[in-house]
Amino acid sequence: MHRGHQLACAMWALAALSLALVALRLYTRIRIVKFIGAEDYMYTCTGVFFLLFAIFIQVSVHYGLGQNFWTLSIDDTSNAIFWSYVANSFAITGNAMAKLSMGLFLLRVVQARWHKIALWTAVTITVATSIALTIMLWNQTTPVNASWDVLRTPGTWNIRIQPMSVGLGVWSSVCDFFFAAIPWLFIRSLPMSQREKFMLAGGMSLGVIAGACGITRTVVLSRLNVFNYTLNFVPYFAWAGAEIAVAMVCIGIPTLRPLYLKTRGFAGTYSNQGRSNNASDLPRFVMYDLKASKATPLVRHSGFSHVRTDSNISRPTAAYTKARNDSVDDIISEYQNQHVGVIWVKNEVRIQEDVAEWPLRN
């Protein structure tokens, strides 16, 4: 088994792991949390792109990736390089999607303005540079096929893409470490024990492992000799795939917490407790004249308390809230049943007020 076959086997194993995490995450979000956000769609797309990356690596290996360039036929060298370009395109965009998924996830839960600005900046730069690098990958030469059909098609090299790939690798690793540090800034304000804070922040900071893979990939790429492309670039593709797979593991594990709690019997009513049929509507709050009746029994409804009177009086229009599902609640799960207290949740509040004649105006 030569190095190309070893690469293909490793990528198929990582693809199976990534798709399993995608399936578990979708099951958790759809069946348990009953909410799916943009970050979940991006995570799913990352898994699909990694699968395509593994498929095209297999095709490239079939034509000679992992073997000495100078021992292959001209057709095989051209096909091996071409399909490795296709695989690399999915690796570059898949890595950007993984960063985008994590960025959107953190944007859902952070509160500080500078956190949001920093996250949007990191995500935007990562996506823009990844798209630019993918375009440049296919336009290195004139004509374009001279970059993969090097033995038959004469051409002019317009772009040195290797230094730019190294730069993107450095930036990708910086983003991984930044995304790993952000949870420690906002989780410390949650009403949880120090042990729970450490466990949650640690789970959300596993991206440092992806950052380490990114650094290794960048170092390997910077030292490669392109004159034996089919043999020397195998380590680069191995670390590129490992970086995406590790990123998917690091992003996916924290979101599986509700599934873990359900299997332990802690969150059997997670999706229904304190939630109405319409997840965006909270109970209405109404003001009453407490002097209008002697009887003021306390009534419980959907987890909220209000006062009821028996007198038929006019009252002002109710004020109500519109809530948005936030992933921090989905990750931490319902700790009310586990004597941890109330979880901080970010709400968007809308108040409607109408002028009305009622007994308390005078």
N, C-alpha and C positions, 0 to 999 in steps of 0.2 A: 504493500500500500504506500504510494508516494504522498508527498505533502499535499497535493491537491485533493486526494481522497480524504485525508485526515481533516482538511479544512471543510469539505462538504459535509462530512459526518458531524463535525462540531456545530456547524451552522444549522443543520436540521434538528439537532438536539436543542439548541437554543431557541429555534423557531417553535418547537413543540412546547417548550416551557413558556414562551411569550404568549402563545395562543391560549394555553391553559389559564394563564393569569387574566387574559382578556375575557374569557368565558366566565371565570369566577367573579370578576369585577362587574360585568354586565348583569350577572345573576343577583349579586348583592344590591346593585343600584336599582334594578327593576323590580325584583321580588321582595326584597327586605326593606330597603330605604324608600322605594317607590318614588324615586326622583333620579333623573339622568340629566347631566349638564354638558356644556360644550367640551369640558375637559375629558369627559368619558368618550365622546365621539372622537376626539383627537387621539386618545389612548388606543381606541379600537383601530383607527387608521394606522397608527404606529405598528401595531401587531400585523396588520395586513401588509404593510410595506416591508416589514422584516421577513415575512413569508416570501414575498416576491424577491427580496434580496437573496434568500437561501436558494430559491429556484434558479435564479440566473447565475449564481455562483456554481451551482451544479452543472448548468449548461456550459459555462466557461471551463470548468474542470474537464468536462467531456472532450473539449477541443484542445486541451493541453495546459490549462492553468495548474501550476504546481510542478511543471516539468521544465527542463532547460530549453530556453527560447531557440537556441541554435540547433537543436536536434529535431525540431518540429517542422512539418511541411509549411509552405508559404500560406496555404489556405487555413491550416490549423492555427498558425500564429495570428492571422488576421481575425479569425472567428473568436479565438480565446480572448484577445484584447478587447474586441468589440463587446462581447457579452460581459466582460468584467466592467466595462464602462457602464453598461446598463445596470449591473448590480450595484456599482458604486453610486449611481444616481439615486437609487432607492435607499442606500445607506446614508447618504448626505441628507436627503429630505426626511428620512425616518428619524434621524437623530434630532433634526429641527422640530419635528412633530412631538417627540418625547419631551423636549424642553418646553414647547408650547403647552402641552398638556399639564406639566407641572406648574408652569407660570399661571395658567388660567385657574388651576386648583388653588394656588396661594392667593391669587387676586380675589377669590371668593370669600376668603376668611380674614385677610389682613384689614386693619382699620386705619393705620397711620397713612397720611397722604404721601409722605416720602417713600414708604414701602411700595405703594401702588405705582408711583412714578418710576422707581427703580426697577420694579418687575416689568412694567410695560417697555421700558428702555431695553432691558436685557432680552426680552422676548422678540421685540421688533428687530433689533440688530442681528440676533441669531437667525431669524427667518429670512431677513433680507440678504445676509451674507451667504446663507445656504443656497438660496435661489440663484444668486449671482455666480457662486462657485459651480453649481450644476450646469448653468448656461455656458460658462467658460470651459468646462470639461469637454463639451461637444463642439467647441469653436476654437480649439488650440491652434489649428493649422488651416491653411488655405491650399487646396480644398480640405473640407472637414474630414474626409475619410483617410487623409494622409496620416493622421495620428494613430490609427489602428491598423491600417494596411501599409505599414512602413516599408516593406520590402518590394512593393509593386507600384506604389503611388508616390511620385515625388511631390513635395510641397514645401511651404514656408511655415515655420513655427512662429506664431504671433504672440503667444502667451506662455509664460513660465508658470504653470499652475501649481507646481509643488510648493513653492514658498507661500502661496496664498492658502493652500490646504493646511500647511503648518500653522499659519496665523489663525485660521478658523478653528483648528484643533485646540490652540491655546485659549481662545475665547470660549469655546465650548466647555472646557474644563473650569474656567473661571465661573461660568454660569452654574455649573453643577455645585461648586462650593458655595456660591452665593445663595442658591435655592436651598441648600442644606442648612445655611446659617439663619435664614429668615424665620423658620418656625420657633427658634429659641427666643425671638424677640417678642412674639405675641402670645405664646402659650404660657409664659410666666404670669400673665394677668388673669388666667382662667381660675375659677374657684375649685381647684382640685388639689389633692395632696401632692407633695413634692415627688413622691415615687411615681404617681400617674403622669405628672408633667414630664418627668425625665423619660419615661417609657414612650409617651406620645411623641415628644420632640425628637427622641432618638430614632423612632420609627420613620418619622418624616425627614430625617437627615441622612438616610442611607445613601443619598445621592453622592456623598463623598467617595463611595466606591466607584460609581460611574465616572466621577472626576479623575480618579486614579487611573482607570482604564483609558480615559481620554488623553491623559498625560503620556502614558505608555505608547498609545497609538501615534501621538504626535512625534515622540522621540524616534520611533521606528521609521515613520515616514521621512523624517528629516535626514536619515542616514541611508536611504535606499538608493541603489544603483539602477537606473531605469533601462540600462542597456541589456539587462536580462529580465525583462518585465515579468514574464510568466512565472519565473521562479522566485524572484526577489520580492514580489508584491504579496505573496501569500501571508506573511505575518501582518501586513497592514490590514488586509481584509479580515483576518482573524480578530484583531483588536477592534476594528470598526464594528464588527458584529457583536463582539463581547460588550462594547460600550453601550450599544442600543439595548441589548438584552438585560444588562445589569441595571440600566436606567429604568426599564419597564418593571423589573422586580422592585426596585426602590420606590417607584411611584405607586405600584399596585398594592404593596403590602399594607400601607396605612389605610387604604380604602376598604380593605377586607375585614376591618375590625368588627363591623356589625355582624358579618357572617360568623366570625369566631365567637362572638358573644351569644349568637343564636344557637350555635352548636353546643355551647356550654350551658344553655338553658337560661341565660341572663336577659335575653332581649326577645322573648317570644312575642311580645306585643309591641315591638319597636315601631312598626309601620302604622299602628292604629292608635297608640296611646297619645292622647292630647292632640290628635289631628282630626279634622273634619273631612267630609267627603271631598270638599274642594280645598286642597292643601294651601291655597293662597288666601283663604278667608279665615279671619279670626272671629271669635264671638263678639257681638256688639255690646257696647257699654252705654247705659242710659241713665240720665239724672232724674231722680224722683224727689217729690216733696215729702220729706220725712215727717212733717207735722200733719200731714193729711190723714194719717191713720195711726191708731195706737198699736196696731199689730204690724210688726216689721220683721217677719220671719226671714232667716237667712237661707238662701237657696243656692245649691251647687249646680253648675252647668258647665260641662266641658272643661273642668279644672279651674274655672274662674268663679269668684263670688260676686253676688250683687244683692241689692235689697229690693224686696217686692212689697208693694202696698196694695190694699184692697180698694182704695178709692179710685174712681174713674176721673182722672185729671188729665189736662193737656200737658204735654211735655215737649221739650225742644227736640229737634232732630238728632238722632243718635250719631255719635262719632265712632268711626270704625277704623280698623287698620288693615293694610294689605301686607302680608308677610312674604318673604322670599326664602326658599329652602337654601340653607347654607351648609357647605360641606363639612365645616368644623363640627356641627351637630351630628352629621352622618358618621364621621370618623369616631368621635368620642362616644357616640351612642347614648342611649338613655341611662344615665346614672341615677335617676331618681329612685329606681328600684334597688340601687346598690348603695344607698345612704351616702351619696357624694354631693348631693345638692343640685342646684339649678345651673344649667350650662348657659354661658353667654351666647346669645344669638343676635345677629344683626337684623334689624327690621327696617323696612321702609314704611313710614307712617303718613297717611293722608287723612286730614280732618275736614269734615264738611259741616258748615254751620248755617242754619237758616234762622231769620228773625221770626219769632212766634210769640203770641200772647199767652202767657201762662201765669199761675198765681204768684210766683216768686218775683216777677218783674217789679211789682210795687212794694 
